[in-house]
Amino acid sequence: MVTAAELIAIAAYKDGKQSQAFPSFGVERTGAPIQAFARIDDEFIRTREQVSSPDILIILDPTLISLNPTSDCDEKVVVIVNTSKAKEEIKLTYGPNKKAVPAGNIYPVDATKIAMEIFGKNLSNTTILGALAKLDGLLSIDGLKEAIKEKFEEKGEEIIKKNIEALDKAYHA
């Protein structure tokens, strides 16, 4: 998710917006759940503090749903989940009264399946960003493609091509 947050920030900047990205983790072991944040605004972003109530939440590991990552969110939260389940099967709550996040605010995409088809392994972090680009103009798909080219330039054309293919496939899923 750290790479995904960086790609979000780069894409937003390429789309002419202000942005920042930062991870939040301590001494966790490899593979432990971590958080990464991205802020996007049309105006200069002064704050540097952790995001406590996100507008959009991306859940890359569907097993984390059981931790209810939306508990500090409000009723407007949009959730993109890496899962093969239908949105009606995904149960998330928000706020102190634990109201259900409306199914209309939940966007499942099987980023793992797409990544396995394209990469042969679960590299779903860039893949799932295709679903983010589909949301109401927050980021453009072209901005994300440019961000991928910039971020993975040293890894070669084949890696860039596969990441863009995965991004496109999730965008159209």
N, C-alpha and C positions, 0 to 999 in steps of 0.2 A: 504493500500500500504506500510505502514511502515513495517509490518510483511513480506510482499512479498520481499521488498528490503533486509531485514535481511536474509531471506532464500536464496536469490540470492548470497549474500556475503558468507554465510556459505557454500553453495554448491560449489562456485568457489574455496574457500579455500580447501575443501575436494577433489576437482579436481586438487589440486597442484598449484593453481594460487594465486596471491595477490589480495586482495579485501577489500573494505570498503563499508559501507552502512550508510546512515543518512537521517533523515526526514527534511523537511523544512515547518514549519508552525508557526504561531504566536498565536494570541489570538482568532483564529477562533472558532466558535461554533461547537458542535458535528454534524457531517454530512457534514460540509463544505468541499469543494475541498481542498486537500492537495497534496503536492509533496513529493516523497521519491526518493532517488537516490542510485545507486550502481555503483561502479567502479570496473572493473576487468582488470588485466594486468598480463603479465608473469613476469614483473619486479616490484621492490618495488614502491609503489605509494607515492610520496612525497606531492602532493597537497591535500589540505583539503577544497578547495573552492567548491561552488555550481556548478553543471553541467549546463552549459548554452546551449550547443548544443549537445544533446545526439545522440549516434549512433543507439540506440534502444529505442523506447518509448512504454510503455505499458499504454493503456488507459482502466482503469478498469470500469469507468462510461461513457457509450457511450453518455450521454447528454453533456459531456465536449467537444465533437467534435466541437460543435458550437463556442467554445472559441479558436479554431484553435491552439491547443497545439504544433503543428509542425512549427509554424511561425519562430522560431529561429534556426531551423534545416537546414541541407543542403540536396542535392539531394540523398545522400546515406542513409538517415534515414530509418530505418525499424520500422514499426508500428504494434503492436499487439493490437487488439481492442476487447473488450468484447462486442460482438453484434451478433445478428442473421442475420444481413444483409450480402449480398454478397460484396466482396471487391470492385466491380465496383460501388456499391451504396455509398461507403464511400468517401466523398470529403474532402481532406486535402490539404493545400498548405504550401510551405516552402519559406523562404527567403524574401527579400524586394520586389521582383518582383511577389510574390505570385504565383509561378509555382506550378502546381499540383503534389502532391506526386504520383509517378507511382503506379498503381494498383498492380504491381508485388512486391512492397515493403510493401504492406498492408496485414496483416494476421488476418482475423476475426476468432474468436472462441467464441462460445456461452457458456462462462464460467458460466454465471448465470444459464442457463438451467441445465448444468451438476451439479452445486452446489445444485440446488433445488432437483434434482433427488437423490443425495447422502446424503446431509445434511438436506434437508427439509427447508432450508433457504439460503439466498444469501451470502454464504461464498466463493466468487469467487476469493479472493486474492491468495490463494495457487493454486487453480484450473488453473488459467490462465498461471501459470508458466510451465505447461506441453507444451504449445505452444512455450514458450521461449526455452525449452530444445530441441525442434525440429529444431531450427535454427542451422546452420552450426558449431556445435561443441563448441559453447560458454560455455555451461554448459552441463554436462551429466545428464541424467534422474536419474542415480544411485546417483550422488552427491546431487541432489535435494531430493531424497528419504531419504538419510542420514541426510540432513539438517532438514527435517520434523521430523524425529525421534528425533533428538537432541533438536529442538526447542519446540516440544510438548510432550517431555518425561514425564513431570509432569502431563499432562492432561489425560494420559492413552492410552492404546493400541487401544481402539475403535476410538478415535479421530485421532490417527496416521494412522490407517487402512483406515479410510474414506478419509483423506487428500491424502494419496497415491493413493487410488482408483480414486479420482477426478483428480489428477495430470496425472495419466495414461490415463484416458478417454480423457482429453484435448490434451494430447500428440498424441493420435491416431485419434483425430477429424479432 
